[in-house]
Amino acid sequence: MECVIGVVGRDFAVVAADTSAVQSILVHKTDEDKIMLLDSHKLMGASGEPGDRVQFTEFIQKNLHLYQFRNNMPLSTAATANFTRGELATALRKNPYSVNIILAGFDKDAGASMYYIDYIATLHKIDKGAFGYGSYFCLSLMDKLYRPDMTVEEAVDLVDKCIKEIRLRLVVAPQNFAIKIVDKDGARDYARREIGGDSPATATATIATTA
């Protein structure tokens, strides 16, 4: 029941993803980071089979570093998206990766941008998007509430609304989410949304009253 969410604002992009590592009916961990920092100004949120997700995102990250070392300049976000799409398309006819990607980045000349790349190597530039079962609830919210000129606070509030709806509506919903942002200052962690961690005082009070 993985969920990856992306929103582009005025001069930034926000990517959020659940932090659950799940197999069949088992939850193995709840602190899995599914948003890879590719370089100083790029984020890759990925969902899919855990092995494919980890191996492929690391493969892309290391190739970006190699390109920068060889050429003394980083790939743009658009070039990174096309490189990623090319690697998925090549693997599709050999040993395909079961991974879906939302790639966000910030370039000095183009500003913030975001790309949707799925496991069959479909590439599309987007302003908002989501992968996983949570997308059934997020996309309609985004259609209604999204604006291209959103501030960081407004974009994170929209992501929070999506997370709330996922927790409320999805039968087996991931409970914890990580939110990261990329802008002119770089890619970095922004916040975490955890059940029981958002308001620990309330949770403690409830336990005490029950006891």
FENFEN-V212670 format. One record per backbone hydrogen bond with DSSP energy under -1.0 kcal/mol. NH is the residue of the N-H (numbers start at 1). CO is the residue of the C=O. If there is no record, write none. Layout:
# FENFEN-V212670
nh->NH co->CO
nh->NH co->CO
This chain:
# FENFEN-V212670
nh->4 co->131
nh->5 co->16
nh->6 co->129
nh->7 co->14
nh->8 co->127
nh->9 co->12
nh->10 co->150
nh->13 co->182
nh->14 co->7
nh->15 co->180
nh->16 co->5
nh->17 co->178
nh->18 co->3
nh->19 co->176
nh->21 co->29
nh->23 co->26
nh->26 co->23
nh->28 co->21
nh->29 co->21
nh->32 co->19
nh->36 co->44
nh->38 co->36
nh->38 co->42
nh->42 co->39
nh->43 co->104
nh->44 co->36
nh->45 co->102
nh->46 co->34
nh->47 co->100
nh->49 co->98
nh->53 co->49
nh->54 co->50
nh->55 co->51
nh->56 co->52
nh->57 co->53
nh->58 co->54
nh->59 co->55
nh->60 co->56
nh->61 co->57
nh->62 co->58
nh->63 co->59
nh->64 co->60
nh->65 co->61
nh->66 co->62
nh->67 co->63
nh->68 co->64
nh->69 co->65
nh->70 co->66
nh->71 co->67
nh->72 co->68
nh->80 co->76
nh->81 co->77
nh->82 co->78
nh->83 co->79
nh->84 co->80
nh->85 co->81
nh->86 co->82
nh->87 co->83
nh->88 co->84
nh->89 co->85
nh->90 co->86
nh->91 co->87
nh->92 co->88
nh->94 co->91
nh->99 co->97
nh->100 co->47
nh->101 co->117
nh->102 co->45
nh->103 co->115
nh->104 co->43
nh->105 co->113
nh->106 co->41
nh->107 co->111
nh->111 co->107
nh->113 co->105
nh->115 co->103
nh->116 co->124
nh->117 co->101
nh->118 co->122
nh->121 co->118
nh->124 co->116
nh->126 co->114
nh->129 co->6
nh->131 co->4
nh->135 co->132
nh->136 co->133
nh->137 co->134
nh->138 co->134
nh->139 co->135
nh->141 co->137
nh->142 co->138
nh->143 co->139
nh->144 co->140
nh->145 co->141
nh->146 co->142
nh->150 co->147
nh->155 co->151
nh->156 co->152
nh->157 co->153
nh->158 co->154
nh->159 co->155
nh->160 co->156
nh->161 co->157
nh->162 co->158
nh->163 co->159
nh->164 co->160
nh->165 co->161
nh->166 co->162
nh->167 co->163
nh->168 co->164
nh->169 co->165
nh->170 co->166
nh->177 co->193
nh->178 co->17
nh->179 co->191
nh->180 co->15
nh->181 co->188
nh->182 co->13
nh->183 co->186
nh->186 co->183
nh->187 co->40
nh->188 co->181
nh->190 co->179
nh->191 co->179
nh->193 co->177
nh->197 co->194
nh->198 co->194
nh->203 co->199
nh->204 co->200
nh->205 co->201
nh->206 co->202
nh->207 co->203
nh->208 co->204
nh->209 co->205
nh->210 co->206
nh->211 co->207
